Structure formats: C-alpha cells, structure tokens
Amino acid sequence: MPNNVDLQAVKEWFTLTVAVIATIGGVIFWVQNINDPKFEEIEKEIQNLRNDISQIRDNNNEILRIVGRLEGKLEPKGNIYPYNE
C-alpha cells in the first residue's frame, strides 16, 4: 500500500510540473504573439526613418555641390572670406 501512495504522489507532482511548464510556455507564446504587430509597426517606422535619412543625405550632397559651384564662380572676383587671410 505505501508503494501505491508514493506512486500516486509522484504522478501528481509530475502532472503539476508539466502543467506549470505548459502554462509558462503558453504565456510566453501569447506575449510574443501580442507584441508582433507592435514590432512590425516599429520596424516599418525605422525603415521610413532610414529612407528619410538617405533622402536628406542625397539632398545635402546636392546642396553642397551647388554651393561649391557658386563659390567657384565667385572666387575669381575676389576673396569672399576676407577675414580668413
């Protein structure tokens, strides 16, 4: 009889352990699935920001190129920076 009681107690502890592990796994899976749309939205925003930064860099390069051409056209008439001599 004591052997049967010990076996029953082991079964109950094993069942409890499996249930707790399954519950924790389910909660982790649920939390990850809940946050997926948020992460996708954040990733889209980051990609949009990267595209904007790339466009700003392209625009800055174009502006610097134009400013350089303008400075080149002005230099022969005199030094536009008299205080740098």
Distance bins in CASP14 RR format, pairs under 12 A and 6 or more apart:
PFRMAT RR
TARGET T0000
AUTHOR 0000-0000-0000
RMODE 2
METHOD distances of the structure
MODEL  1
1 7 0 0 0 0 0 1 0 0 0 0 0
1 8 0 0 0 0 0 1 0 0 0 0 0
2 8 0 0 0 0 0 1 0 0 0 0 0
2 9 0 0 0 0 0 1 0 0 0 0 0
3 9 0 0 0 0 0 1 0 0 0 0 0
3 10 0 0 0 0 0 1 0 0 0 0 0
4 10 0 0 0 0 0 1 0 0 0 0 0
4 11 0 0 0 0 0 1 0 0 0 0 0
5 11 0 0 0 0 0 1 0 0 0 0 0
5 12 0 0 0 0 0 1 0 0 0 0 0
6 12 0 0 0 0 0 1 0 0 0 0 0
6 13 0 0 0 0 0 1 0 0 0 0 0
7 13 0 0 0 0 0 1 0 0 0 0 0
7 14 0 0 0 0 0 1 0 0 0 0 0
8 14 0 0 0 0 0 1 0 0 0 0 0
8 15 0 0 0 0 0 1 0 0 0 0 0
9 15 0 0 0 0 0 1 0 0 0 0 0
9 16 0 0 0 0 0 1 0 0 0 0 0
10 16 0 0 0 0 0 1 0 0 0 0 0
10 17 0 0 0 0 0 1 0 0 0 0 0
11 17 0 0 0 0 0 1 0 0 0 0 0
11 18 0 0 0 0 0 1 0 0 0 0 0
12 18 0 0 0 0 0 1 0 0 0 0 0
12 19 0 0 0 0 0 1 0 0 0 0 0
13 19 0 0 0 0 0 1 0 0 0 0 0
13 20 0 0 0 0 0 1 0 0 0 0 0
14 20 0 0 0 0 0 1 0 0 0 0 0
14 21 0 0 0 0 0 1 0 0 0 0 0
15 21 0 0 0 0 0 1 0 0 0 0 0
15 22 0 0 0 0 0 1 0 0 0 0 0
16 22 0 0 0 0 0 1 0 0 0 0 0
16 23 0 0 0 0 0 1 0 0 0 0 0
17 23 0 0 0 0 0 1 0 0 0 0 0
17 24 0 0 0 0 0 1 0 0 0 0 0
18 24 0 0 0 0 0 1 0 0 0 0 0
18 25 0 0 0 0 0 1 0 0 0 0 0
19 25 0 0 0 0 0 1 0 0 0 0 0
19 26 0 0 0 0 0 1 0 0 0 0 0
20 26 0 0 0 0 0 1 0 0 0 0 0
20 27 0 0 0 0 0 1 0 0 0 0 0
21 27 0 0 0 0 0 1 0 0 0 0 0
21 28 0 0 0 0 0 1 0 0 0 0 0
22 28 0 0 0 0 0 1 0 0 0 0 0
22 29 0 0 0 0 0 1 0 0 0 0 0
23 29 0 0 0 0 0 1 0 0 0 0 0
23 30 0 0 0 0 0 1 0 0 0 0 0
24 30 0 0 0 0 0 1 0 0 0 0 0
24 31 0 0 0 0 0 1 0 0 0 0 0
25 31 0 0 0 0 1 0 0 0 0 0 0
25 32 0 0 0 0 1 0 0 0 0 0 0
25 33 0 0 0 0 0 1 0 0 0 0 0
26 32 0 0 0 0 1 0 0 0 0 0 0
26 33 0 0 0 0 1 0 0 0 0 0 0
26 34 0 0 0 0 0 1 0 0 0 0 0
27 33 0 0 0 0 0 1 0 0 0 0 0
27 34 0 0 0 0 0 1 0 0 0 0 0
28 34 0 0 0 0 0 1 0 0 0 0 0
28 35 0 0 0 0 0 1 0 0 0 0 0
29 35 0 0 0 0 0 1 0 0 0 0 0
29 36 0 0 0 0 0 1 0 0 0 0 0
30 36 0 0 0 0 0 1 0 0 0 0 0
31 38 0 0 0 0 0 1 0 0 0 0 0
31 39 0 0 0 0 0 1 0 0 0 0 0
32 38 0 0 0 0 0 1 0 0 0 0 0
32 39 0 0 0 0 1 0 0 0 0 0 0
33 39 0 0 0 0 0 1 0 0 0 0 0
33 40 0 0 0 0 0 1 0 0 0 0 0
35 41 0 0 0 0 0 1 0 0 0 0 0
35 42 0 0 0 0 1 0 0 0 0 0 0
35 43 0 0 0 0 0 1 0 0 0 0 0
36 42 0 0 0 0 0 1 0 0 0 0 0
36 43 0 0 0 0 0 1 0 0 0 0 0
37 43 0 0 0 0 0 1 0 0 0 0 0
37 44 0 0 0 0 0 1 0 0 0 0 0
38 44 0 0 0 0 0 1 0 0 0 0 0
38 45 0 0 0 0 0 1 0 0 0 0 0
39 45 0 0 0 0 0 1 0 0 0 0 0
39 46 0 0 0 0 0 1 0 0 0 0 0
40 46 0 0 0 0 0 1 0 0 0 0 0
40 47 0 0 0 0 0 1 0 0 0 0 0
41 47 0 0 0 0 0 1 0 0 0 0 0
41 48 0 0 0 0 0 1 0 0 0 0 0
42 48 0 0 0 0 0 1 0 0 0 0 0
42 49 0 0 0 0 0 1 0 0 0 0 0
43 49 0 0 0 0 0 1 0 0 0 0 0
43 50 0 0 0 0 0 1 0 0 0 0 0
44 50 0 0 0 0 0 1 0 0 0 0 0
44 51 0 0 0 0 0 1 0 0 0 0 0
45 51 0 0 0 0 0 1 0 0 0 0 0
45 52 0 0 0 0 0 1 0 0 0 0 0
46 52 0 0 0 0 0 1 0 0 0 0 0
46 53 0 0 0 0 0 1 0 0 0 0 0
47 53 0 0 0 0 0 1 0 0 0 0 0
47 54 0 0 0 0 0 1 0 0 0 0 0
48 54 0 0 0 0 0 1 0 0 0 0 0
48 55 0 0 0 0 0 1 0 0 0 0 0
49 55 0 0 0 0 0 1 0 0 0 0 0
49 56 0 0 0 0 0 1 0 0 0 0 0
50 56 0 0 0 0 0 1 0 0 0 0 0
50 57 0 0 0 0 0 1 0 0 0 0 0
51 57 0 0 0 0 0 1 0 0 0 0 0
51 58 0 0 0 0 0 1 0 0 0 0 0
52 58 0 0 0 0 0 1 0 0 0 0 0
52 59 0 0 0 0 0 1 0 0 0 0 0
53 59 0 0 0 0 0 1 0 0 0 0 0
53 60 0 0 0 0 0 1 0 0 0 0 0
54 60 0 0 0 0 0 1 0 0 0 0 0
54 61 0 0 0 0 0 1 0 0 0 0 0
55 61 0 0 0 0 0 1 0 0 0 0 0
55 62 0 0 0 0 0 1 0 0 0 0 0
56 62 0 0 0 0 0 1 0 0 0 0 0
56 63 0 0 0 0 0 1 0 0 0 0 0
57 63 0 0 0 0 0 1 0 0 0 0 0
57 64 0 0 0 0 0 1 0 0 0 0 0
58 64 0 0 0 0 0 1 0 0 0 0 0
58 65 0 0 0 0 0 1 0 0 0 0 0
59 65 0 0 0 0 0 1 0 0 0 0 0
59 66 0 0 0 0 0 1 0 0 0 0 0
60 66 0 0 0 0 0 1 0 0 0 0 0
60 67 0 0 0 0 0 1 0 0 0 0 0
61 67 0 0 0 0 0 1 0 0 0 0 0
61 68 0 0 0 0 0 1 0 0 0 0 0
62 68 0 0 0 0 0 1 0 0 0 0 0
62 69 0 0 0 0 0 1 0 0 0 0 0
63 69 0 0 0 0 0 1 0 0 0 0 0
63 70 0 0 0 0 0 1 0 0 0 0 0
64 70 0 0 0 0 0 1 0 0 0 0 0
64 71 0 0 0 0 0 1 0 0 0 0 0
65 71 0 0 0 0 0 1 0 0 0 0 0
65 72 0 0 0 0 0 1 0 0 0 0 0
66 72 0 0 0 0 0 1 0 0 0 0 0
66 73 0 0 0 0 0 1 0 0 0 0 0
67 73 0 0 0 0 0 1 0 0 0 0 0
67 74 0 0 0 0 0 1 0 0 0 0 0
67 80 0 0 0 0 0 1 0 0 0 0 0
68 74 0 0 0 0 1 0 0 0 0 0 0
68 75 0 0 0 0 1 0 0 0 0 0 0
68 80 0 0 0 0 0 1 0 0 0 0 0
69 75 0 0 0 0 0 1 0 0 0 0 0
70 80 0 0 0 0 1 0 0 0 0 0 0
71 77 0 0 0 0 0 1 0 0 0 0 0
71 78 0 0 0 0 0 1 0 0 0 0 0
71 79 0 0 0 0 0 1 0 0 0 0 0
71 80 1 0 0 1 0 0 0 0 0 0 0
71 81 0 0 0 0 1 0 0 0 0 0 0
72 78 0 0 0 0 0 1 0 0 0 0 0
72 79 0 0 0 0 0 1 0 0 0 0 0
72 80 0 0 0 0 1 0 0 0 0 0 0
73 80 0 0 0 0 0 1 0 0 0 0 0
74 80 1 0 1 0 0 0 0 0 0 0 0
74 81 0 0 0 0 0 1 0 0 0 0 0
75 81 0 0 0 0 1 0 0 0 0 0 0
78 85 0 0 0 0 0 1 0 0 0 0 0
79 85 1 0 0 1 0 0 0 0 0 0 0
END
